[in-house]
Amino acid sequence: MQIQAHILTTIPIFAIEDEMEKVIRFFKTTTFSHVAVMEHNKLLGMLSENDFETFEKEKKIEDYRFVLEAFFVREETLWLDVLEVFAKNDANLIPVLDKDDAVMGYYGLTDIVSVFINTPFFTEPGGILVVSKGVKDYSFSEISQIVESNNAKLYGALITDITNDIVEITLKITTENLNEITQSFRRYNYSILYGNEDDLFLEDLKERSKYLDKYLNV
C-alpha cells in the first residue's frame, strides 16, 4: 500500500538556530503534537507540544536541544510501521526522511489512519470474530486453516490485546455465518470473545440466571 502521496509539505521545519518564538507561535496556532528541528540539513530531533509551557520566546531552539525527541520514518517505511511509530511516541505528526536524513515532510496521524480504515479489512462485507489463546499456543497459519476449512476467506487478522500471556486476535472473515467457524475454533481450544450471536445470547442467559439465583436466595 502506497502512502507517500500523504506526505505533508506545508508544515514548517525549524532550524536549530531559529528563535523559540517561532515554535511557540506554531504550537499556539496548531493542534500538532510535535515539530521537526534540523541541523546542517539533517533531522536533529522533534520538539514536543508537551514542553510548550517551558519554552521562552527570547531563547533559541539551540537552548532546548536537550529536550528534543528522536523518532522518524523513511519514505519507504510501510504504513503499519508508520502507525507503530505514531503509537510509541504518542504523536500525531511524524517527519519523513530521505536517504540523506533531510526532512521531506510529515505524515499526519489522521491521514494514515484513513488509509487503514479504507482497506478491505474494514470496507468489505463479512463477519468479525474475536478469539483468544495462549501466546505460545496460537499460530496465524492455524487460524487461516481453520477459517478456510469452513469455505471462508480471511481478509485480515490483528492482535488487539496481550494480557497475562493470553493473546486476543480480531479476524475479518468473508462470511457473516460464523457458527461453524466458531465451533471449529473451539475444537482447536480457542476462546470466543465476540462474533457469534448465539454466544452473546448464552452469556446474557447466564447473567440473567445469576441474577435470578441471587433474587431467590434473598
C-alpha positions as CSV (number, residue, x, y, z in Angstrom):
1,M,0.0,0.0,0.0
2,Q,1.5,3.3,-1.1
3,I,1.2,6.2,1.4
4,Q,3.8,8.6,0.0
5,A,1.1,10.7,-1.6
6,H,0.1,11.6,2.0
7,I,3.4,13.3,2.8
8,L,2.6,16.9,4.1
9,T,4.9,19.6,2.8
10,T,3.2,22.7,4.1
11,I,4.1,22.3,7.8
12,P,7.2,24.2,8.9
13,I,10.5,22.6,9.7
14,F,12.7,24.6,12.1
15,A,16.4,25.1,12.1
16,I,18.4,24.8,15.4
17,E,19.4,28.5,15.2
18,D,15.8,29.7,14.9
19,E,14.1,31.8,17.6
20,M,12.0,29.9,20.0
21,E,9.2,32.5,19.5
22,K,8.5,30.8,16.1
23,V,8.0,27.4,17.7
24,I,5.7,28.9,20.4
25,R,3.6,30.6,17.7
26,F,3.4,27.2,15.8
27,F,2.1,25.3,18.8
28,K,-0.3,28.1,19.7
29,T,-1.9,28.0,16.3
30,T,-2.0,24.3,15.5
31,T,-3.0,21.0,17.2
32,F,0.1,19.1,16.3
33,S,2.0,17.2,18.9
34,H,5.5,17.7,17.6
35,V,7.5,19.7,15.0
36,A,10.9,18.9,13.5
37,V,14.2,20.6,14.0
38,M,17.1,20.3,11.5
39,E,20.8,21.0,11.8
40,H,23.2,21.0,8.8
41,N,20.2,19.9,6.6
42,K,19.6,16.8,8.7
43,L,16.9,16.0,11.2
44,L,18.2,16.7,14.7
45,G,15.0,15.8,16.6
46,M,11.5,16.7,17.5
47,L,10.2,19.4,19.8
48,S,7.1,18.3,21.7
49,E,4.0,20.3,22.5
50,N,4.1,18.8,26.0
51,D,7.1,21.0,26.7
52,F,5.4,24.1,25.3
53,E,4.8,25.7,28.7
54,T,8.6,25.7,29.4
55,F,9.6,27.5,26.2
56,E,10.8,31.1,26.5
57,K,10.4,33.2,23.4
58,E,13.6,35.1,24.0
59,K,15.7,32.0,23.6
60,K,16.8,30.0,20.5
61,I,15.9,26.4,19.8
62,E,19.6,25.6,20.4
63,D,18.9,26.3,24.1
64,Y,16.3,23.4,24.1
65,R,18.5,20.8,22.4
66,F,18.3,18.6,25.4
67,V,14.5,18.1,25.2
68,L,14.5,17.0,21.5
69,E,12.9,13.6,20.9
70,A,14.3,11.2,18.4
71,F,11.7,9.5,16.1
72,F,11.1,9.5,12.3
73,V,10.2,7.3,9.4
74,R,11.7,6.9,5.9
75,E,10.0,7.4,2.6
76,E,9.9,3.6,2.1
77,T,8.6,2.8,5.6
78,L,5.5,0.6,5.5
79,W,2.2,2.1,6.7
80,L,1.8,-0.4,9.6
81,D,5.3,0.6,10.8
82,V,4.3,4.2,10.5
83,L,1.3,3.6,12.7
84,E,3.5,1.9,15.2
85,V,5.8,5.0,15.4
86,F,2.7,7.2,16.0
87,A,1.6,4.9,18.9
88,K,5.0,4.5,20.5
89,N,5.7,8.3,20.6
90,D,2.2,9.5,21.4
91,A,2.4,11.7,18.3
92,N,0.1,13.0,15.6
93,L,2.9,14.2,13.3
94,I,6.0,12.3,12.2
95,P,8.8,13.5,10.0
96,V,9.6,11.6,6.8
97,L,13.3,11.5,5.9
98,D,15.0,11.0,2.6
99,K,18.2,9.0,2.1
100,D,20.3,12.0,3.3
101,D,18.3,12.3,6.5
102,A,16.7,15.5,5.4
103,V,13.1,16.1,6.3
104,M,10.9,15.7,3.1
105,G,7.7,16.5,5.0
106,Y,5.5,14.8,7.6
107,Y,2.9,12.1,7.9
108,G,-0.3,13.2,9.8
109,L,-2.0,10.6,12.0
110,T,-5.4,11.3,10.6
111,D,-4.3,10.7,7.0
112,I,-2.6,7.4,7.8
113,V,-5.5,6.1,9.9
114,S,-7.8,6.9,7.0
115,V,-5.6,4.7,4.7
116,F,-6.0,1.9,7.2
117,I,-9.8,2.4,7.5
118,N,-10.2,2.2,3.7
119,T,-8.5,-1.3,3.5
120,P,-10.7,-4.3,2.7
121,F,-10.4,-5.3,6.4
122,F,-12.9,-2.5,7.1
123,T,-14.7,-1.9,3.8
124,E,-15.5,-5.4,2.5
125,P,-18.7,-7.2,3.8
126,G,-18.1,-10.1,6.1
127,G,-18.0,-11.1,9.7
128,I,-15.9,-10.1,12.7
129,L,-14.6,-12.8,15.1
130,V,-12.5,-12.1,18.2
131,V,-10.7,-15.2,19.6
132,S,-8.1,-15.7,22.3
133,K,-5.5,-18.3,23.1
134,G,-2.2,-18.7,24.9
135,V,0.7,-16.7,23.4
136,K,2.7,-19.9,22.9
137,D,-0.2,-21.9,21.5
138,Y,-1.7,-19.9,18.6
139,S,-0.4,-19.5,15.1
140,F,-1.7,-17.5,12.2
141,S,-1.3,-20.5,9.8
142,E,-3.6,-22.5,12.1
143,I,-6.1,-19.6,12.2
144,S,-6.1,-19.3,8.4
145,Q,-6.5,-23.1,8.1
146,I,-9.5,-23.1,10.5
147,V,-11.2,-20.3,8.5
148,E,-10.5,-21.8,5.1
149,S,-11.5,-25.3,6.1
150,N,-15.0,-23.8,6.6
151,N,-15.2,-22.5,3.0
152,A,-14.4,-18.9,4.0
153,K,-11.6,-16.5,3.4
154,L,-9.6,-14.5,5.9
155,Y,-9.4,-10.7,5.0
156,G,-7.1,-10.0,7.9
157,A,-6.1,-10.6,11.5
158,L,-4.9,-8.2,14.1
159,I,-3.5,-8.8,17.5
160,T,-5.6,-6.4,19.6
161,D,-4.5,-7.3,23.1
162,I,-2.0,-9.4,25.0
163,T,-2.7,-9.9,28.7
164,N,-1.2,-12.4,31.1
165,D,0.2,-14.5,28.2
166,I,-3.2,-14.6,26.5
167,V,-3.4,-13.1,23.0
168,E,-6.6,-11.6,21.6
169,I,-6.9,-11.7,17.8
170,T,-9.5,-9.9,15.8
171,L,-10.4,-11.6,12.5
172,K,-12.3,-10.3,9.4
173,I,-13.8,-13.2,7.6
174,T,-15.7,-13.3,4.2
175,T,-18.9,-14.7,5.7
176,E,-21.5,-13.5,8.1
177,N,-22.4,-17.0,9.1
178,L,-19.8,-17.6,11.8
179,N,-21.4,-20.5,13.7
180,E,-19.4,-23.3,12.0
181,I,-16.2,-21.3,12.1
182,T,-16.8,-20.5,15.8
183,Q,-17.2,-24.2,16.6
184,S,-14.1,-25.1,14.7
185,F,-12.1,-22.5,16.7
186,R,-13.4,-24.1,19.9
187,R,-12.3,-27.5,18.8
188,Y,-8.8,-26.0,18.5
189,N,-9.1,-24.7,22.1
190,Y,-9.6,-21.0,21.1
191,S,-11.9,-19.0,23.3
192,I,-14.5,-17.0,21.5
193,L,-14.7,-13.4,22.8
194,Y,-17.0,-11.9,20.2
195,G,-18.6,-12.7,16.8
196,N,-21.4,-15.2,17.4
197,E,-24.9,-14.1,18.3
198,D,-25.7,-17.4,19.9
199,D,-22.7,-17.0,22.2
200,L,-23.8,-13.5,23.2
201,F,-27.3,-14.9,23.8
202,L,-25.9,-17.6,26.1
203,E,-23.8,-15.1,28.0
204,D,-26.9,-13.0,28.5
205,L,-28.8,-16.0,29.8
206,K,-26.0,-16.8,32.2
207,E,-26.1,-13.3,33.6
208,R,-29.9,-13.4,34.0
209,S,-29.7,-16.8,35.7
210,K,-27.1,-15.5,38.2
211,Y,-29.5,-12.6,39.0
212,L,-32.5,-14.9,39.4
213,D,-30.5,-17.2,41.8
214,K,-29.4,-14.2,43.8
215,Y,-33.0,-13.0,44.0
216,L,-34.4,-16.4,45.0
217,N,-31.8,-16.7,47.8
218,V,-32.6,-13.4,49.4
